[in-house]
Amino acid sequence: MVGRVADEVILSADERSFLEAQIRRHKAPRSLSDRCRMILLCAEGLQSKEVGARLGVHEHTVGKWRRRFVKDRIEGLTDEYRPGRPRTVSDAQ
């Protein structure tokens, strides 16, 4: 029995340099650098299960970020807006 075929990740030179730069940045959020690592490993042709084992995350997490990257490219790696209670402190404050 064959499972689903993962979306193929093909990176442009600009995308690859951006992802590698985010991994090297000390001030980049950990979540973003982890996602960048996932995408770089997916671009090498590894399956989600292999990427997850290397990075210590579940294969479904890798699949989620792979799909979002293929759909929205770099912008897909950022956190989406979450509904909930409105903020009480603005950025200006």
JOUR-V719096 format. One record per pair of residues at least 6 apart in sequence whose ideal C-beta (glycine too) atoms are under 6 Angstrom apart, sorted by the first residue. I is the first residue (numbers start at 1). J is the second residue. If there is no record, write none. Layout:
# JOUR-V719096
{{I:J} {I:J}}
This chain:
# JOUR-V719096
{{6:48} {7:66} {7:67} {7:70} {9:42} {9:43} {11:43} {19:36} {19:39} {19:40} {22:28} {22:32} {22:33} {22:36} {23:33} {23:36} {35:65} {35:77} {38:51} {38:62} {38:65} {39:69} {41:51} {42:66} {48:59} {48:62} {48:63} {49:59} {51:62} {52:58} {52:59} {52:62} {68:76} {69:76}}
